Amino acid sequence: MLHALVFGALSERLMVSSPPPPDKDCKIKVLTIDEAKYVSARNFAKAFNVRTYYRKESGKIVLFFTQKKIKITVNNSFIMFDAQVFQMTGPALLIDEDVYVPATSFLELVRQNTIPSLQYSVTTSVEPYYIKENTVVHAATVAAQPGRIRSENVNLTGIRYDEKANGVTVRIAAEGTFKDSDFSTFFKGKDWFYLTIYGAECDSLALSSVNPTNAFQMVEAIATGSSVQLGFRLNRQFKSADVHYDLRSGSILVSLFLPLNRDIKRKIEEAKTAWIIDTIVLDPGHGGKDPGTPGRWGYMHEKDIVLDVALRVGRLLKKKKNLKVVYTRKTDVFIPLWKRPEIANKSGGKLFISLHVNGLANNHTANGMEIYLLRPGRSEDAIRVAEAENAVIQMEEPEDKVKYQGYDDITNILANMVHSINMRDSELLAGILSRNFTERVKQKNRGVKQAGFYVLVDADMPKLLCELGFNSNKAEAKKLNSSKHRQKIAEAIYRSILEFKEVCDKSVTQN
């Protein structure tokens, strides 16, 4: 725990060499406080494209790694990996609205429980930072001062209340820092809540009050010489309380939580349901007057291959009672590109998978399956594939073509979408599907790529486009014309959807 007021903090960066972080531009900040290195939990998660949830009132942050969920609490040295509890060498600290954890012990626990191949080093950044009056400020504005051990009680100078829908927050201003073990709380029946702050002193009259807020009839502050006890006479029945020291604001944050009423419970359940993966939209590309990549050597057209695979996936999914399957087409009909994501959105889709077959006019050796995310193309091949799939617009009616006005520059239409909340889920699904293709389908896996497909642009959900092989390669066209091979592909997609659903639904139900 912190036993001193900390003034100096050297800023450094954590460099992860293995595995390479997806977000290589993210700077993972490291602070040296009282000769101990602390790493930013939020920066670390961002570098690995991991979703986080931070509850400011309780000082808790959750890092949603695919392998395990990591829970950290400010001013607490215990850390949870799913249901397992471990102890770090020191407490997590709240600094400048960010949660910092003891670097060495945190990273070693991550290596043991989440990222076995984790390798890292710490490098000095350009400028140091300093902590003064419990906040991080730029080095140019304050000179470094040596830390001093607290030998006197910390004075409590004020108290502020904030009513919320789920309870009330009490902020107690302090002229020094506290650690987790300095606080003790308990409820006495339904009428009183008591908070004891050890190593504190106050002007009892300044902190005491009558009817300070709707939640409390009165607040009584009693200074004992070595501690301060605050008694809150309650107007409402609270179910729980949480207290921690907020280093940035220099105050003790007390949160009292009300029991959830039926309306709040209903809204929470409705919000959770909105994130449950319960409707899968399958989009067999092309159809009708648009054959897609044409069949040669007496083999099937692209439109027929992908329709067959989509129907096979759908039949497998329909065996699950908690899943609804929606098709953009179930027969050999032409559906404009713009209408496909519209069907997905109107049906309440939670996942959109568009199925296609590749083809090259002048290359009969290219082969393999590809998975595409919606982003600007990173390679000539990816751009070519996107242009080929988007070319179907030329076959649409004039009234349909109007829908794409302003879509001429695929980079522009994606500019505001790259950071969509759906992108990380799409990347998760792409990784799962790519692995299942490799393990279950006897066909080359060309991996996960990025390109701009109009059919994916407006689907407001996690989404992928799969190229199931090359119809221009005679050997691969033969495979794609095999019902057994198409069943293998369908089973890989089916298993990937279930695995993705399990991960996402678990994340929703646990939070």
Sequence and secondary structure as in RCSB ss.txt:
>XXXX:A:sequence
MLHALVFGALSERLMVSSPPPPDKDCKIKVLTIDEAKYVSARNFAKAFNVRTYYRKESGKIVLFFTQKKIKITVN
NSFIMFDAQVFQMTGPALLIDEDVYVPATSFLELVRQNTIPSLQYSVTTSVEPYYIKENTVVHAATVAAQPGRIR
SENVNLTGIRYDEKANGVTVRIAAEGTFKDSDFSTFFKGKDWFYLTIYGAECDSLALSSVNPTNAFQMVEAIATG
SSVQLGFRLNRQFKSADVHYDLRSGSILVSLFLPLNRDIKRKIEEAKTAWIIDTIVLDPGHGGKDPGTPGRWGYM
HEKDIVLDVALRVGRLLKKKKNLKVVYTRKTDVFIPLWKRPEIANKSGGKLFISLHVNGLANNHTANGMEIYLLR
PGRSEDAIRVAEAENAVIQMEEPEDKVKYQGYDDITNILANMVHSINMRDSELLAGILSRNFTERVKQKNRGVKQ
AGFYVLVDADMPKLLCELGFNSNKAEAKKLNSSKHRQKIAEAIYRSILEFKEVCDKSVTQN
>XXXX:A:secstr
   EE  EEEEEEEEEEES  S TT  EEEEEETTEEEEEHHHHHHHTT EEEEETTTTEEEEE SS EEEEEBT
  EEEETTEEEE SS BEEETTEEEEEHHHHHHHHHHHT TT EEEEEE SS EEEETTEEEEGGGS     EE 
 S EEEEEEEEEEETTEEEEEEEESS   GGGEEEEEETTTEEEEEEETEEE HHHH EEEEETTEEEEEEEE S
SEEEEEEEESS  SEEEEEEETTTTEEEEEEE    HHHHHHHHHHHHHHS  EEEEEE  BTTB SS   TT  
 HHHHHHHHHHHHHHHHTTSTT EEEES SSS    TTHHHHHHHHTT SEEEEEEEE  TT SS   EEEEEES
  SSHHHHHHHHHHHGGGGGS HHHHGGGTT S HHHHHTTTTT HHHHHHHHHHHHHHHHHHHH SS EEEEEE
E  HHHHT  S EEEEEEEETTSHHHHHHHT HHHHHHHHHHHHHHHHHHHHHHHHHHHT 
